[in-house]
């Protein structure tokens, strides 16, 4: 199913359909402030497993991130965050960044990596934010399979290519081609492990 959403005022009825799909263990393709991504409810094991099958990866080895609604949502899944780190996060989020932080026991078992870390994101995107807010907890964020980034900017093309693999493709307008910047905050100094859209310069 292809759902067209208004990028600034997403239609509540359509959002409700998406939430029901996620709560049912469904998989969606949705816009962020960078590229379109694969998503599911982090607490729905079958959704997580489906995303891993689509991407041919093992859930325990996968570098999957959570899309959170705000910093208090984000802090539910991490070990306690120091004041300077909290300030840094507050400074950069919402925005095109994924922060690697130490995970706590709230992170669903299937998503526990051997490193005990989790990637967390708060995109500056109304659609992604509305979905997470209405769902009441994060959604999983994974990149689309393959390397054809050009095909991933146009929702119609995404639907043609991946519509059969997922339950819903959300058309929230043209997507970007550059992924988020990944910053490892598990030790100091923080380290950029992938330079993406976000500019990084520690104060």
Backbone bond lengths (Angstrom), bond angles and torsions (degrees), N, CA, C in turn:
res aa  C-N    CA-C-N  psi(-1)  N-CA   C-N-CA  omega(-1)  CA-C   N-CA-C  phi
1 X - - - 1.457 - - 1.536 109.24 -
2 X 1.331 115.76 132.32 1.463 121.15 176.69 1.525 107.51 -103.84
3 X 1.328 115.78 121.18 1.468 120.03 -179.48 1.526 109.26 -113.36
4 X 1.325 116.29 124.30 1.465 120.62 177.36 1.524 108.55 -89.76
5 X 1.330 116.40 124.17 1.458 120.09 178.74 1.520 109.76 -119.32
6 X 1.314 115.03 141.89 1.459 119.34 175.76 1.531 107.84 -70.82
7 X 1.353 118.77 127.36 1.466 120.08 -174.40 1.525 115.28 -64.65
8 X 1.349 117.08 -22.38 1.473 118.92 -179.05 1.527 111.91 -106.13
9 X 1.337 116.39 -37.38 1.474 120.41 178.18 1.526 109.85 -124.75
10 X 1.351 117.82 75.93 1.470 118.47 -178.40 1.527 111.06 -59.82
11 X 1.330 116.12 136.98 1.459 120.85 -176.23 1.543 110.52 -67.69
12 X 1.345 117.09 123.35 1.469 121.06 -176.61 1.536 113.35 -54.69
13 X 1.339 116.73 -36.46 1.475 118.94 -177.71 1.538 110.57 -64.67
14 X 1.330 114.53 -41.02 1.465 119.30 179.64 1.529 110.78 -69.27
15 X 1.337 115.90 -38.54 1.477 120.12 177.85 1.522 109.29 -60.52
16 X 1.339 116.16 -40.39 1.466 121.06 -179.60 1.538 109.92 -60.99
17 X 1.329 116.43 -42.53 1.474 121.00 178.19 1.532 110.10 -59.60
18 X 1.341 116.26 -41.93 1.471 121.30 -178.86 1.527 110.34 -66.20
19 X 1.336 116.30 -43.18 1.478 121.01 -179.86 1.526 109.80 -62.50
20 X 1.324 116.40 -44.05 1.482 119.67 179.33 1.522 110.68 -60.14
21 X 1.329 115.76 -40.14 1.461 121.51 179.07 1.536 109.88 -62.17
22 X 1.328 116.60 -45.91 1.477 121.24 -178.83 1.531 110.81 -64.67
23 X 1.335 116.55 -43.08 1.474 120.44 -179.17 1.521 111.57 -66.64
24 X 1.322 114.43 -19.56 1.457 120.69 179.65 1.533 111.63 -89.79
25 X 1.359 115.58 4.35 1.465 119.38 -178.95 1.518 113.01 87.74
26 X 1.342 116.29 14.07 1.463 120.32 -177.65 1.524 113.09 -75.98
27 X 1.331 114.15 166.15 1.472 121.11 178.96 1.526 108.09 -118.65
28 X 1.327 115.53 136.03 1.471 119.99 -179.15 1.538 109.68 -123.79
29 X 1.320 115.04 161.45 1.464 120.94 166.74 1.517 105.09 -115.41
30 X 1.327 116.46 126.23 1.464 119.74 -171.08 1.524 110.75 -138.04
31 X 1.350 116.36 157.55 1.464 119.50 179.62 1.525 111.65 -81.97
32 X 1.328 115.72 151.28 1.467 120.83 170.92 1.535 106.08 -128.80
33 X 1.325 116.67 -164.80 1.469 118.35 177.30 1.531 110.76 -85.65
34 X 1.350 116.00 1.49 1.470 119.44 176.00 1.530 107.75 -121.61
35 X 1.330 116.31 -100.92 1.468 119.78 -178.66 1.535 109.87 -104.95
36 X 1.322 115.91 164.52 1.469 119.75 172.87 1.528 108.43 -67.42
37 X 1.333 116.47 145.67 1.462 119.77 -178.08 1.513 112.51 -133.42
38 X 1.327 115.01 165.30 1.467 122.26 173.07 1.518 107.06 -88.35
39 X 1.318 117.26 138.80 1.456 118.49 179.56 1.512 112.46 -142.49
40 X 1.341 115.05 155.45 1.471 121.13 171.13 1.526 106.07 -154.13
41 X 1.319 115.96 171.84 1.458 122.06 175.96 1.532 107.20 -70.22
42 X 1.351 117.84 128.13 1.473 119.64 -176.74 1.529 112.72 -62.54
43 X 1.340 117.24 -20.72 1.465 119.47 -177.78 1.533 113.11 -93.93
44 X 1.336 116.72 1.99 1.469 119.65 180.00 1.526 109.03 -103.12
45 X 1.339 113.55 101.19 1.467 119.61 -175.19 1.525 111.60 -55.97
46 X 1.355 116.39 -40.23 1.475 117.40 -176.99 1.526 111.57 -66.79
47 X 1.329 116.46 -31.25 1.468 120.13 176.88 1.519 110.82 -67.27
48 X 1.340 115.35 -45.83 1.470 120.69 179.27 1.534 109.30 -60.73
49 X 1.327 115.85 -45.26 1.471 119.77 -179.02 1.524 111.15 -62.86
50 X 1.325 116.54 -38.60 1.479 119.39 179.12 1.521 111.52 -64.17
51 X 1.337 116.27 -42.73 1.473 119.33 178.85 1.529 109.78 -61.58
52 X 1.328 116.21 -41.44 1.467 119.67 179.98 1.525 111.14 -65.94
53 X 1.318 116.57 -34.68 1.481 119.38 177.11 1.528 110.19 -68.59
54 X 1.342 116.26 -43.12 1.469 119.92 179.71 1.533 109.46 -58.56
55 X 1.333 115.54 -38.11 1.467 120.22 -176.40 1.536 113.31 -94.00
56 X 1.338 115.92 -2.35 1.486 121.41 -178.03 1.526 111.64 56.17
57 X 1.337 115.11 50.69 1.465 118.41 178.63 1.520 110.16 -131.90
58 X 1.319 115.71 159.90 1.450 122.54 177.49 1.539 107.31 -89.58
59 X 1.355 117.81 126.56 1.479 119.79 -176.08 1.530 112.68 -52.39
60 X 1.337 117.02 -37.37 1.470 119.65 -176.81 1.530 112.28 -71.45
61 X 1.339 115.57 -25.04 1.480 117.92 -178.21 1.525 111.01 -99.08
62 X 1.307 114.93 -12.75 1.470 118.64 -173.74 1.519 110.99 -69.89
63 X 1.320 114.70 142.46 1.466 119.24 174.58 1.533 106.84 -93.77
64 X 1.312 115.91 77.43 1.467 118.99 -178.11 1.522 108.60 -98.32
65 X 1.312 116.37 147.23 1.465 118.27 179.22 1.510 110.78 -117.16
66 X 1.327 114.32 166.13 1.457 122.08 175.84 1.516 108.03 -103.72
67 X 1.329 115.95 141.65 1.459 120.42 168.91 1.524 106.29 -100.71
68 X 1.333 115.88 117.59 1.466 121.19 -177.82 1.525 109.80 -105.73
69 X 1.327 114.28 165.70 1.462 118.92 -178.21 1.525 111.74 -84.97
70 X 1.337 116.26 -41.81 1.467 119.72 -179.98 1.525 108.68 -156.01
71 X 1.316 116.36 -175.90 1.469 119.33 -175.54 1.524 113.27 -66.98
72 X 1.337 117.80 -31.49 1.471 117.57 179.84 1.531 109.53 -71.40
73 X 1.321 116.44 -32.90 1.461 121.65 175.67 1.534 108.87 -65.04
74 X 1.317 114.97 -45.20 1.463 121.88 -178.50 1.533 110.85 -61.25
75 X 1.349 116.08 -41.13 1.469 118.95 -174.63 1.534 113.05 -71.17
76 X 1.331 117.52 -11.30 1.481 120.06 177.42 1.529 111.82 -68.51
77 X 1.339 116.57 -22.10 1.465 119.68 -171.74 1.524 112.92 -111.29
78 X 1.346 115.93 5.55 1.457 119.05 -178.70 1.517 109.66 -120.12
79 X 1.337 114.83 161.11 1.453 118.31 170.70 1.524 106.67 -70.34
80 X 1.329 116.72 168.00 1.463 117.89 -170.93 1.533 111.69 -56.80
81 X 1.316 114.14 137.77 1.456 121.57 -174.93 1.528 108.53 -98.74
82 X 1.324 117.33 129.76 1.469 120.84 179.36 1.534 109.61 -67.54
83 X 1.334 115.08 158.26 1.472 119.11 -178.96 1.524 112.22 -59.33
84 X 1.356 119.25 -46.15 1.476 118.09 179.51 1.527 112.22 -60.87
85 X 1.349 116.57 -39.33 1.470 119.37 179.71 1.526 109.69 -66.90
86 X 1.318 116.76 -41.04 1.464 120.88 179.13 1.534 109.44 -59.21
87 X 1.339 115.11 -41.68 1.465 119.65 179.21 1.527 111.09 -62.27
88 X 1.329 114.89 -42.67 1.472 120.28 178.94 1.525 110.15 -60.88
89 X 1.340 116.13 -47.11 1.472 120.14 -179.82 1.526 110.05 -60.45
90 X 1.326 115.19 -43.37 1.459 120.45 -177.36 1.531 111.12 -62.97
91 X 1.317 113.92 -34.16 1.449 121.06 -179.23 1.536 112.25 -68.64
92 X 1.339 115.29 -36.51 1.469 119.45 -173.15 1.530 114.18 -98.91
93 X 1.322 116.69 -14.59 1.471 118.72 -175.29 1.517 110.73 -113.18
94 X 1.334 120.47 150.34 1.465 125.15 -7.46 1.538 111.22 -66.10
95 X 1.319 115.64 147.36 1.460 120.08 179.44 1.517 111.67 174.21
96 X 1.329 117.19 179.39 1.464 121.44 -172.40 1.533 113.85 -80.92
97 X 1.335 115.49 56.28 1.470 120.46 -177.95 1.524 109.99 -130.14
98 X 1.329 115.57 148.85 1.468 121.86 168.82 1.519 105.57 -119.71
99 X 1.328 116.83 122.73 1.462 120.57 179.70 1.527 109.56 -103.23
100 X 1.336 116.07 127.19 1.463 120.85 176.75 1.526 106.40 -88.87
101 X 1.344 115.41 120.69 1.464 121.24 -176.73 1.525 109.50 -131.42
102 X 1.331 118.52 158.70 1.469 120.18 177.55 1.533 110.03 -66.32
103 X 1.313 116.36 128.51 1.472 121.00 -177.23 1.523 110.31 -81.27
104 X 1.334 116.43 152.79 1.466 119.63 172.73 1.532 109.52 -111.22
105 X 1.317 116.62 -172.48 1.474 120.06 -172.78 1.526 113.38 -75.06
106 X 1.355 117.69 -6.88 1.473 119.44 177.22 1.527 111.64 -73.64
107 X 1.328 116.06 -17.49 1.469 119.44 -179.63 1.525 107.98 -70.01
108 X 1.354 118.18 125.79 1.465 120.06 -177.89 1.531 112.17 -53.35
109 X 1.335 114.77 141.79 1.473 122.18 -174.46 1.526 112.99 -51.21
110 X 1.322 116.19 -43.44 1.473 119.90 -176.48 1.532 111.22 -60.60
111 X 1.333 116.74 -21.79 1.464 120.15 -176.53 1.523 113.52 -100.63
112 X 1.336 116.21 5.43 1.464 118.92 179.42 1.514 109.68 -70.66
113 X 1.315 116.50 118.54 1.463 118.56 176.67 1.524 107.16 -89.52
114 X 1.313 115.86 161.52 1.478 119.77 179.41 1.528 110.14 -61.48
115 X 1.334 115.24 -28.33 1.469 118.73 -177.30 1.525 112.09 -79.86
116 X 1.337 117.06 -8.52 1.473 121.48 -178.26 1.533 111.72 59.44
117 X 1.325 114.99 38.67 1.466 118.73 177.66 1.522 108.51 -123.80
118 X 1.311 114.98 165.02 1.463 119.50 178.34 1.530 107.95 -143.09
119 X 1.317 115.89 141.40 1.467 120.34 175.61 1.525 108.32 -90.22
120 X 1.306 117.27 130.55 1.463 120.12 -178.08 1.520 111.09 -125.24
121 X 1.336 113.54 139.51 1.448 119.85 -175.32 1.525 111.38 -135.09
122 X 1.327 117.74 141.94 1.466 121.64 169.10 1.526 105.19 -127.32
123 X 1.342 117.24 92.05 1.463 118.17 -175.80 1.524 111.89 -70.40
124 X 1.314 114.78 150.71 1.457 120.42 175.79 1.533 106.75 -89.49
125 X 1.335 114.34 68.64 1.458 120.03 -176.04 1.522 108.56 -145.08
126 X 1.323 116.82 122.97 1.468 121.63 -173.58 1.535 111.13 -61.22
127 X 1.340 117.10 -42.64 1.468 119.89 -176.31 1.533 110.85 -64.03
128 X 1.337 116.49 -50.75 1.476 120.31 -179.58 1.524 109.94 -59.96
129 X 1.331 116.40 -43.09 1.459 120.80 -178.64 1.518 112.95 -65.46
130 X 1.346 115.98 -40.08 1.469 120.35 -179.80 1.525 109.93 -65.12
131 X 1.322 116.44 -42.03 1.475 120.11 -179.50 1.530 109.73 -60.56
132 X 1.337 116.34 -48.43 1.464 120.28 -177.51 1.528 111.16 -65.65
133 X 1.331 115.89 -38.95 1.467 120.17 179.34 1.529 110.74 -64.28
134 X 1.319 116.43 -45.13 1.471 120.32 -178.67 1.524 111.93 -70.41
135 X 1.322 116.34 -33.32 1.469 120.07 179.62 1.520 110.43 -70.61
136 X 1.334 115.41 -33.04 1.467 119.61 177.63 1.521 113.92 93.02
137 X 1.315 118.35 -3.87 1.475 122.19 174.01 1.529 108.65 -158.89
138 X 1.322 117.97 171.67 1.473 118.91 -171.49 1.530 114.13 -65.95
139 X 1.323 113.48 161.60 1.464 119.43 167.66 1.526 107.05 -111.56
140 X 1.307 113.70 155.64 1.453 120.06 178.60 1.514 108.56 -74.36
141 X 1.307 116.46 147.74 1.452 120.02 178.99 1.519 108.55 -126.99
142 X 1.312 116.39 123.72 1.469 120.97 177.12 1.518 107.54 -140.22
143 X 1.328 116.00 149.74 1.465 118.54 179.14 1.524 109.19 -75.82
144 X 1.314 116.60 158.89 1.466 120.69 178.21 1.528 108.84 -70.43
145 X 1.353 117.89 150.76 1.466 119.47 -177.02 1.526 112.12 -70.82
146 X 1.324 115.87 155.69 1.470 119.72 177.16 1.509 112.39 90.01
147 X 1.327 115.71 -178.10 1.467 119.86 -174.04 1.521 113.43 -119.27
148 X 1.328 116.81 1.23 1.462 119.09 -174.10 1.521 111.14 -79.39
149 X 1.317 116.02 73.06 1.473 120.37 -174.33 1.528 111.93 -56.16
150 X 1.328 117.36 -34.40 1.472 120.16 -178.02 1.531 111.25 -59.19
151 X 1.335 115.41 -33.85 1.473 118.72 -178.23 1.524 111.81 -74.38
152 X 1.324 117.10 -9.91 1.452 120.03 -172.99 1.517 113.99 -97.27
153 X 1.332 116.29 7.39 1.464 116.94 -178.26 1.524 111.11 -98.19
154 X 1.325 116.58 -24.70 1.460 121.83 -176.57 1.528 110.21 -102.49
155 X 1.346 117.34 113.21 1.471 120.63 -176.70 1.534 113.63 -55.56
156 X 1.349 116.98 -33.83 1.476 119.57 179.93 1.531 109.94 -64.59
157 X 1.338 115.39 -42.88 1.467 120.34 178.44 1.529 110.98 -66.76
158 X 1.337 115.21 -40.40 1.473 120.19 178.26 1.524 108.41 -58.92
159 X 1.336 115.40 -42.88 1.464 120.00 -179.22 1.535 110.80 -63.72
160 X 1.333 116.08 -42.29 1.470 119.35 178.09 1.525 111.10 -60.89
161 X 1.332 115.97 -42.33 1.469 120.29 -175.18 1.529 114.03 -79.65
162 X 1.334 116.50 -37.45 1.462 119.17 -170.93 1.523 114.54 -121.07
163 X 1.339 116.14 -1.62 1.467 120.01 -175.79 1.516 114.18 -53.73
164 X 1.340 116.23 -31.63 1.477 118.90 -178.31 1.530 112.24 -79.61
165 X 1.324 116.42 -17.83 1.471 119.94 -176.84 1.526 112.46 -88.12
166 X 1.331 116.04 -22.02 1.469 119.69 -175.72 1.531 110.10 -123.88
167 X 1.330 116.08 171.66 1.469 119.86 -178.67 1.526 112.11 -87.23
168 X 1.325 115.79 -38.44 1.468 119.69 -177.06 1.530 109.68 -139.03
169 X 1.330 115.76 133.87 1.468 120.85 167.71 1.523 105.55 -109.59
170 X 1.328 116.03 125.33 1.462 120.34 -179.61 1.522 108.89 -95.32
171 X 1.310 115.18 125.65 1.457 119.95 174.81 1.520 107.66 -95.72
172 X 1.330 115.40 104.09 1.464 120.04 178.61 1.512 109.85 -115.62
173 X 1.334 115.04 28.25 1.467 119.06 -178.44 1.517 111.42 96.04
174 X 1.313 115.01 179.55 1.465 121.84 -177.22 1.521 111.13 -61.60
175 X 1.327 117.54 134.44 1.469 121.01 178.83 1.517 111.00 -94.10
176 X 1.323 115.48 169.21 1.467 120.28 178.54 1.524 110.67 -87.15
177 X 1.337 115.75 176.96 1.465 120.13 179.41 1.520 112.25 -116.01
178 X 1.321 116.91 -5.02 1.465 119.79 -176.88 1.519 109.30 -110.43
179 X 1.354 118.25 126.90 1.465 119.97 -179.68 1.532 111.86 -73.12
180 X 1.326 115.59 179.77 1.467 119.78 -179.61 1.534 110.30 -74.04
181 X 1.309 115.14 158.75 1.464 121.65 173.20 1.526 107.41 -81.88
182 X 1.339 117.04 128.84 1.473 120.14 -179.18 1.526 109.15 -100.57
183 X 1.335 115.40 125.37 1.465 120.80 -179.70 1.528 109.21 -119.67
184 X 1.334 115.58 124.01 1.464 120.52 178.74 1.522 108.68 -86.57
185 X 1.351 115.08 114.48 1.472 119.65 -178.42 1.524 111.20 -108.83
186 X 1.330 116.75 19.55 1.472 118.64 -177.11 1.524 110.99 -81.00
187 X 1.324 116.64 -15.32 1.472 118.75 174.39 1.528 108.06 -147.78
188 X 1.331 114.02 164.33 1.462 117.42 -179.86 1.520 109.90 -105.66
189 X 1.312 121.90 148.63 1.462 123.80 -7.91 1.524 110.96 -69.20
190 X 1.334 116.31 151.19 1.460 120.53 178.30 1.521 108.79 -61.79
191 X 1.330 114.12 146.20 1.459 117.32 -172.74 1.525 111.42 -127.25
192 X 1.328 116.02 132.06 1.467 120.41 175.75 1.526 107.52 -78.13
193 X 1.350 116.86 116.58 1.469 117.64 179.92 1.529 111.86 -101.30
194 X 1.312 116.49 -10.60 1.470 119.66 169.06 1.521 107.52 -150.19
195 X 1.303 115.67 121.79 1.462 118.49 176.73 1.519 108.28 -84.34
196 X 1.312 116.18 119.02 1.450 120.30 179.00 1.515 109.68 -121.67
197 X 1.315 114.64 -137.04 1.460 120.34 -175.93 1.531 113.19 -69.48
198 X 1.323 116.22 -34.97 1.471 119.40 -174.01 1.519 112.89 -79.11
199 X 1.317 115.64 133.67 1.472 119.94 174.41 1.526 107.85 -79.38
200 X 1.318 116.57 137.14 1.455 119.12 -177.96 1.517 110.00 -122.72
201 X 1.320 116.21 125.68 1.453 120.27 172.85 1.502 106.55 -153.10
202 X 1.331 116.02 111.95 1.469 117.73 -177.27 1.517 110.62 -70.43
203 X 1.325 114.66 141.76 1.470 118.16 179.50 1.515 108.10 -66.68
